Amino acid sequence: MTSTTPRYKAIEDFLLERIHGGAYPVNHQIPPEEQLARDFGVSRMTANKAIQNLVQKGYLVRQAGLGTFVTDRKAESPLHEVMNIASEVRGRGHAYSNAVVRCEAIAADDEVALRLGLRLGGEVFHSILVHLQDDLPIQLEDRFVNPRWVPHYLQSDFTQVTPNEVLVASCPISDVEHVVEAVLVDARTAELLQIDPAMPCLSVIRRTWSDDHLISYARLIHPGERYKLRSLHKRRG
């Protein structure tokens, strides 16, 4: 830690190191604020700030009268922007992998043609991937891409790069649309996500633009008990 690093950050790093390393497993009670303040030679307010930051990030939960405990942190994505899921997973200290289910050129049906602004029956690139965190599926990505803007899409090795990485490299994203709802999935989707078909899921319909060009339409399905979406809006002034 440098002299310019906030003092509360040392406590955050200490706690995160033990959480990621397994010394503080799920439901483990962390040391109280008073002890952390003494150990790091800081005020209780500084220790409180470190803990509160990790509560807001989803690593810890406070239980009134009992203490602060490590949570079973769900995978999380920011809703207002498009992130590379591989980077998200690795950034949380987990192992990322995926399974490619389908990668093909198909004729656009009514829904895909409407969503991508293509003519009915026109060629569209289609991929289906299951994204995994520590070998556990957290997202089924069913994506359709306008071949005019990303002509090499189907030649990509999705075991090495994600569709997001391919699209962003070819057509930097300027606009994004998200539609979110709770759904129940069919038997095949449940099988791919390794869940009971009765488990509620989060469905995100995402369309992305690069300048004025509509590039991609994706259906993203997340098991409800393994995933959450976050939105942060900062007021100005």
N, C-alpha and C positions, 0 to 999 in steps of 0.2 A: 504494500500500500504506500503510495506516495504522500508527500506532505499536503498535497492539494485534494486528496481523496477524502470525501466526507467520512466522519468517524463512524456513522451508523452503517456505512457500507462494509466495514470490516466484520460487523456482527452478521449482516446479511450473508456475506460470503462464507462465514463460519457455519452458519445454519444450513445454507444450501449445500456446502461440501458434505456435511453429515447426512443430509436428506438423500442426495444423489449417491453417496457412497454406501448407503444402507445402514449407517450407524443409528439414524433416526428413521425407523420404518413408519409405515402408515399407522396412525393412532398413537404414535409415541408422543409423550408429553415433553416439550422442550423446557429448558431451564427458565425460571421466572425472570421477569424484567430486572428485578433487584440483583439477582445473581449475575446476569449478563452485564449489567452496568458495572458491578464490582470487578468482574473478570477482565473487562476491557478498559477500565478506568474512565468511564464516561458517565454522564448523567442518566437518570432513569428515563428522562424524556427522549434522549438519543436512542436508548435501547428500545423504547416504545415505538419510535419511528421505524426502526429496522424490522420489528415484528409486524407492524401495521402494513409495511410495504409488501411483505411476504403473504400476509392475509389477503391483500388486494390482488396479488398475483396468483392466488389459489393454492399456495403451498401449505398454508397454515389456517387453522380455524380456532377462534376463541370460544370457550364454553364458560359462561358466567359462573363464577364460584368454584370452578374446577381448574382452569388453566388454559394453555394454548397447545394444540395438538397438530401433528402432521396429517394432512388430508390425503385422500385417495384422489390425486389430481387428475381430472379428465383432460384429454387432449382439447386444445382450444384454438380457435381461429378468430382473428378480428373480422367483423362483419363488413366494415366499411372499406376494406381494401382486399386485394388479391395477393396472397402469400404462397410461396412454394411450400407444399406440405412436407417435403423432405427436410427442408431447412427448419420448419416449425418443430418437427419431431426431434431432430438432432439438437436444436437449440434448447429443448427441454431436458437434454441429457439422456435421450433414449435412442435405440437403434431403429433406423428406418429401413423398410424393404417394401417391395410391391409384387403383385402377380398380374401379368398381362393376360386378360381374358379374351380380348378381341381387338384386332387392328385391321381395318378393311375400308374399301371404298364401296359405298352403297348409294341407292337412289333415295333422294329425300322424300319422306312421306309428308302428309299434310302438316303435322305439328312441326317437324324440323324445317320444312320449307318456310312456314310462317315465322318461326323463331329466328331463322337466319336470313330472312329476306331473299330466299332463292326460289326459283321456279319449281313446281311440283315435278318430281322425277329427276331433277338435276343431280349431278354427282356431288357427294359430300363425303368427307373423311370421317370415320367413326372409330373410336377407341373405347374400350372398357378396361379399367384397371381397379384392382383392390389395393389400397394403401394400408400398410401395417405399421404399428408401433410395437416394438418388442415382440414381433410375430403375431400380434393380435390385430385383426382388421378394425380400422377406425373410419374408413371412408370407401364407398364404392363410387367411382367416377365414371360416368357414362357421358362421353363428350363427342360433339359434332363440330367439325371445323370446315370453314369455307376454303376449298382447295385453291382458289384464286390467290389468296393472300399467303398461304403457307403450303406451297406445292410439294415440299419435301417431307411433310408431316409423317406420312406412313413409313418413310425410310428411317425414322428415328429409332434408336434403341432405348425403349422405355424402361429397360432394366438398369440403364445407366443414367438417364435423364428423365425428368417428369414431363408430362405434356405442358405444364405451366412454363417450365424452363424453355421448351422449344418455342412456344408461342411468344413469350416475352423477348427472346433473342431475335425473332423474325419481325414481330410487330409490337413494339412497346405499348403497353396498355394505357389508354387515355381516359376511358370511361368504363364503368362496371355497373351492372344491374343485378340485384339479389332479390329473390322472392323466397321466403322461408315459411315452412309449415310443418306441422307434426303429421306423420303418416304411419301406416302399417304397410309392410312390404310383402311381396309375393314369396313363394317358397324358394325360388331360385335365388333371389336377392338375399334372403335369410341364410341360405346355404353358403353363399359367397362371403357374407359377413360373419358367419359362424354364430348366429343368434337364433333364438326362438322366434318364429313368425309373429308371436303375440307381443314382442317387445316394441314399444313405440320408438320411432326413429325421427331424426330431423332431416327434412328434405330441403336442399338449397338449389333453386334454379338460378344459374348464373349465365349472363351474357356479357361478353367483353368486346369493346371497340378499340381500334387504333386509329386515331384521328376520326374520320367520318366512316371508316370501314368496320362493319360488323364482322368480327373474326370468328367467334366461337360461342357455342351454346352448350352448357353442361348441366347434367343432373347429378348432384352430389348427395349421397345418402349416408348418414352417420347414425350408428347405434346410439340411442338416446342416453344410455347409462355410461357411455364411453366418451362423449363429446359434448362440447358447449361452444356457443358463439358469443362473441363479445363485441359491443359497440361503445365507443367513447366519443363524445362530442364536447369539444372545448368551447365555451362561450368566450367571445372576444369583448374587450372593453370592460 
